């Protein structure tokens, strides 16, 4: 994996950046001593990391790559993104890395030995092996989240050795268009029959009423049913029950700040930090740091990152990220990305699923607040 791609999505600790600087300087020293070139900072190099944490340095084509000083500056710039409360050894190693990057000496060997000695002094014996495992885990985590990046749905051309295309059959003439179906007239006939029946009933009622008026004594007073008919009648509207129709209840909004506790079990804290610019409707690169209680054995640590709209229900979750904490480790971290939904009042949150369920404080995106 190219170093510049890894640095664009991963935040290295000062110790990890220092180990990479040592390996880059040693590789440059070996190449220059092998071809007898003077160690002037004019060569341009390409740097790549393998899945086991090894570093591969080679000559860059014309117009590509970076000089040794530029590579050290890139590592230093990435390691400056310290957590809110850095440990003293992190600050010490960062200052030393800055001094080595600004060292005007062209020889890479002395600078590599200076950083290597500082790592052993600050972190103790076996620091290189532990840091190599961490770098391998970071590269593996990046390869794990790479498939979540959206790719266009344009089919790619078949590579050599693929199966031959099936024999194409020329398309035949299109089938004849069926005549338009006539809509049934049964409903119309029934409607006409009902209307005719209603008209006949209305005429019969009118004739019966006129006969009643002719046969009735005009001098007699209104009694019985006719007297009752003179009174206004009051009828209740049909179909009204007196109660308004119930509206469907909205789905309850999930509180992004109360998904889990801030610490649980072996997890003593969770932090999520934005690495780059995060805009609605696009992926947002983040770094998640999980603080642990030291354990005597290895323990698996996994989490997901969510992007939530605070005023609406639903959280968009990223792919899970898993790492293995070695015995005695108190912190693990890795970089990933999460798709930010469109809208306003957006926030990020990290939620661990192992070794215990705990969450980070919500982090509002630029231009958003933690309220609706």
C-alpha positions in Angstrom: 0.0 0.0 0.0 1.5 3.4 -0.9 2.5 5.5 2.0 0.7 8.6 0.8 -2.6 6.7 0.6 -2.2 5.3 4.1 -1.4 8.8 5.5 -4.6 10.2 3.9 -6.9 8.0 6.0 -4.8 6.9 9.1 -3.4 9.0 11.9 -0.1 7.6 13.1 1.2 7.9 16.7 4.6 9.6 17.1 6.1 6.2 17.8 4.7 4.6 14.7 5.8 7.6 12.6 9.3 7.4 14.1 9.6 3.7 13.3 8.5 4.3 9.7 11.1 7.1 9.5 13.8 4.8 10.7 13.0 2.2 8.1 12.8 4.7 5.3 16.2 6.2 6.3 17.8 2.7 6.5 16.4 1.7 3.1 17.6 4.9 1.5 21.1 4.4 3.1 21.3 0.8 1.7 20.3 1.9 -1.8 22.7 4.8 -1.9 25.6 2.8 -0.5 24.9 0.0 -3.0 25.2 2.2 -6.1 27.8 4.5 -4.8 25.7 7.6 -5.0 26.5 10.6 -2.8 23.8 11.0 -0.1 22.5 14.3 -1.3 18.8 14.9 -0.8 18.0 15.1 -4.5 16.7 11.5 -5.2 12.9 10.9 -5.3 11.5 7.8 -3.8 8.4 5.7 -3.7 7.4 4.2 -0.3 4.9 1.3 0.2 3.9 -0.7 3.2 3.1 -4.4 3.2 0.5 -6.3 5.2 3.1 -7.4 7.7 4.3 -3.9 8.3 7.5 -4.0 6.1 8.6 -0.9 4.2 9.5 -1.0 0.5 11.5 2.0 -0.9 12.4 2.3 -4.5 13.4 4.9 -7.1 10.5 7.0 -8.3 9.8 7.7 -12.0 10.5 11.1 -13.3 8.2 13.7 -11.9 6.8 11.4 -9.1 7.7 10.4 -5.6 9.2 12.5 -2.9 12.6 13.4 -1.5 13.8 12.0 1.8 13.2 15.3 3.6 9.7 15.5 2.2 8.9 12.0 3.4 10.0 12.8 6.9 7.9 16.0 6.8 4.9 14.0 5.7 5.3 11.6 8.6 5.8 14.4 11.1 2.8 16.3 9.9 0.6 13.2 10.3 1.9 12.4 13.8 1.1 16.0 15.0 -2.6 15.0 15.3 -2.3 14.1 18.9 -5.3 13.2 21.1 -6.8 15.9 23.4 -4.6 14.7 26.3 -1.4 13.2 24.9 1.0 11.2 27.1 4.4 12.6 27.9 6.2 9.9 25.7 4.1 10.9 22.7 5.1 14.6 23.1 8.8 13.6 23.5 8.9 11.4 20.5 7.1 14.0 18.3 9.7 16.6 19.2 12.5 14.3 18.4 10.9 13.4 15.0 10.6 17.1 14.2 14.3 17.6 15.0 15.3 14.7 12.8 13.1 15.9 9.9 14.7 19.4 10.2 18.3 18.0 10.4 20.3 19.4 7.5 22.7 16.4 7.4 22.3 14.5 4.2 23.5 11.2 5.6 20.4 9.0 6.5 22.3 6.6 8.8 23.0 8.9 11.8 19.4 10.2 11.8 18.0 6.6 11.7 20.2 5.6 14.7 19.1 8.7 16.7 15.4 7.8 16.2 16.0 4.1 16.9 17.8 4.8 20.1 15.0 7.2 21.3 12.3 4.6 20.6 14.2 2.0 22.7 14.8 4.4 25.5 11.3 5.8 25.7 9.2 2.6 25.0 11.6 0.0 26.3 13.0 -3.2 24.7 10.9 -4.8 22.0 9.4 -1.5 20.9 10.1 -2.2 17.2 8.3 -5.5 17.2 5.2 -4.0 19.0 5.1 -1.1 16.6 5.5 -3.4 13.6 2.4 -5.3 14.8 0.5 -2.0 15.1 1.4 -0.9 11.6 0.4 -4.3 10.2 -3.0 -3.9 12.0 -3.5 -0.4 10.5 -2.7 -1.6 7.0 -5.1 -4.6 7.5 -7.8 -2.3 8.8 -7.5 0.0 5.8 -7.7 -3.0 3.5 -10.8 -4.2 5.4 -12.7 -0.9 4.9 -11.5 -0.4 1.3 -14.4 -2.5 -0.2 -17.0 -0.1 1.4 -15.9 2.6 -1.0 -18.5 3.0 -3.7 -17.4 2.1 -7.2 -19.1 2.9 -10.5 -21.4 0.2 -11.9 -19.7 0.3 -15.3 -18.7 -3.3 -16.2 -14.9 -3.8 -16.7 -13.4 -5.3 -19.7 -12.6 -9.0 -19.4 -9.0 -9.9 -18.7 -7.0 -12.4 -20.7 -7.9 -16.0 -20.0 -11.5 -15.2 -19.4 -14.2 -17.4 -20.9 -15.1 -16.5 -24.5 -18.3 -14.5 -25.1 -21.3 -16.6 -25.9 -22.5 -16.7 -29.5 -24.8 -13.8 -30.2 -28.1 -14.5 -31.9 -29.4 -11.7 -34.0 -32.6 -10.3 -32.6 -35.8 -11.3 -34.4 -38.6 -9.0 -35.4 -40.5 -7.5 -32.5 -43.8 -9.3 -31.6 -47.0 -7.8 -32.9 -48.6 -5.3 -30.7 -51.8 -6.7 -29.3 -54.9 -4.6 -30.0 -56.0 -2.4 -27.1 -58.3 -4.1 -24.7 -61.7 -2.6 -24.4 -62.8 -1.8 -20.9 -65.7 -3.8 -19.6 -69.1 -2.1 -19.8 -70.7 -4.1 -17.0 -70.2 -1.3 -14.5 -71.8 1.2 -16.9 -74.8 -1.0 -17.5 -75.3 -1.5 -13.7 -75.0 2.2 -13.2 -77.7 2.9 -15.8 -80.0 0.3 -14.3 -79.6 1.8 -10.8 -80.3 5.3 -12.2 -83.5 4.1 -14.0 -84.7 2.4 -10.8 -84.2 5.5 -8.8 -86.1 7.7 -11.3 -89.1 5.2 -11.3 -89.2 5.2 -7.5 -89.1 9.0 -7.5 -92.0 9.3 -9.9 -94.0 6.7 -8.0 -93.5 8.7 -4.8 -94.5 12.0 -6.5 -97.8 10.4 -7.9 -98.7 9.0 -4.5 -98.2 12.4 -2.9 -100.3 14.2 -5.4 -103.1 11.7 -5.0 -103.0 12.2 -1.2 -103.4 16.0 -1.7 -106.4 15.6 -4.0 -108.2 13.1 -1.8 -107.6 15.0 1.4 -110.2 17.4 2.8 -108.8 21.0 2.2 -110.8 22.4 5.2 -109.5 19.9 7.7 -106.7 21.0 10.1 -103.3 19.4 10.0 -103.4 16.5 12.4 -101.6 13.2 12.9 -98.7 12.6 10.6 -99.2 15.9 8.6 -98.9 17.9 11.9 -95.8 16.2 12.8 -94.4 16.8 9.4 -94.7 20.6 9.9 -92.1 20.6 12.7 -88.5 21.0 11.7 -86.6 17.8 12.0 -83.1 17.5 13.3 -80.9 14.6 12.2 -77.4 13.7 13.3 -74.8 13.7 10.5 -74.0 10.2 9.4 -70.6 8.7 9.9 -69.4 11.0 12.7 -68.4 9.4 15.9 -67.5 12.6 17.8 -63.8 11.6 18.1 -61.1 12.9 15.7 -59.2 10.3 13.7 -56.0 9.2 15.4 -52.8 10.2 13.6 -50.1 7.6 13.1 -47.5 7.9 15.9 -44.1 8.9 14.6 -41.2 6.5 15.2 -39.3 7.4 18.4 -36.1 9.3 17.7 -33.0 7.5 18.9 -30.8 9.6 21.3 -27.3 9.5 19.8 -25.9 10.5 23.2 -27.5 7.6 25.1 -26.7 4.5 23.0 -24.4 3.1 25.8 -22.4 4.2 28.7 -19.1 6.1 28.3 -17.2 3.2 29.8 -18.0 -0.5 30.5 -16.0 -3.6 31.4 -12.5 -3.4 30.0 -13.3 -0.2 28.0 -12.5 3.0 30.0 -13.2 5.5 27.2 -14.0 6.0 23.5 -13.0 8.9 21.3 -13.9 9.7 17.7 -12.1 12.5 15.7 -12.7 13.8 12.2 -9.6 13.4 10.0 -10.7 15.5 7.1 -13.6 17.6 5.9 -17.0 15.9 6.4 -19.9 17.1 4.3 -23.4 15.7 4.1 -23.9 13.1 1.4 -20.2 12.0 1.3 -17.8 9.7 3.2 -16.2 11.2 6.3 -12.7 9.9 7.4 -12.4 9.4 11.1 -10.1 8.0 13.7 -11.4 6.1 16.7 -9.4 5.7 19.9 -10.4 3.1 22.5 -8.9 3.2 26.0 -8.6 -0.1 27.8 -7.7 -1.5 31.2 -4.5 -3.5 30.8 -5.1 -7.2 30.5 -2.8 -10.2 30.9 -3.9 -11.8 27.6 -4.8 -10.5 24.2 -8.3 -9.1 23.8 -10.3 -8.3 20.6 -11.5 -4.7 20.3 -14.2 -3.9 17.7 -16.4 -0.9 17.0 -18.5 1.0 14.5 -18.9 4.6 13.6 -22.3 6.2 13.2 -23.5 9.4 11.5 -26.8 10.6 12.9 -29.3 13.3 12.1 -30.1 14.6 15.6 -33.6 15.9 14.8 -34.7 12.7 13.0 -34.6 9.0 13.6 -32.1 6.6 12.2 -28.3 6.3 12.3 -26.0 5.5 9.4 -23.3 3.0 10.6 -20.0 2.2 9.0 -18.5 -1.3 8.5 -17.2 -2.8 11.8 -13.5 -2.4 12.6 -11.7 -5.0 14.7 -8.2 -5.0 16.2 -6.3 -7.2 18.7 -4.9 -5.5 21.8 -1.7 -7.2 23.0 -1.2 -7.9 26.8 -0.6 -4.7 28.7 -2.0 -2.3 26.0 -4.1 0.5 27.3 -5.0 2.2 23.9 -5.8 1.0 20.4 -6.9 3.2 17.5 -7.5 2.9 13.8 -8.9 5.0 11.0 -12.0 4.3 8.9 -14.8 6.2 7.2 -18.6 6.6 7.5 -21.2 7.9 5.0 -22.7 11.1 6.2 -26.4 11.4 5.4 -27.8 14.6 3.9 -29.4 17.1 6.3 -28.7 19.4 9.1 -27.8 18.9 12.8 -25.4 16.0 12.1 -23.1 14.3 14.6 -20.6 11.4 14.7 -20.4 8.7 17.4 -18.3 5.6 17.9 -19.8 2.5 19.6 -17.7 -0.4 20.7 -19.1 -3.9 20.5 -16.2 -5.8 22.1 -14.9 -6.4 24.7 -17.8 -4.3 26.1 -20.4 -1.9 24.8 -19.5 1.7 25.3 -19.8 4.9 23.2 -17.9 8.1 22.6 -19.4 11.6 23.2 -21.2 12.8 20.1 -19.1 15.0 17.9 -21.1 17.6 15.8 -20.0 18.2 12.3 -19.0 21.6 11.1 -22.0 24.0 11.1 -24.1 21.6 13.3 -24.9 21.7 17.0 -26.0 18.9 19.4 -29.6 20.3 19.5 -32.4 20.5 16.9 
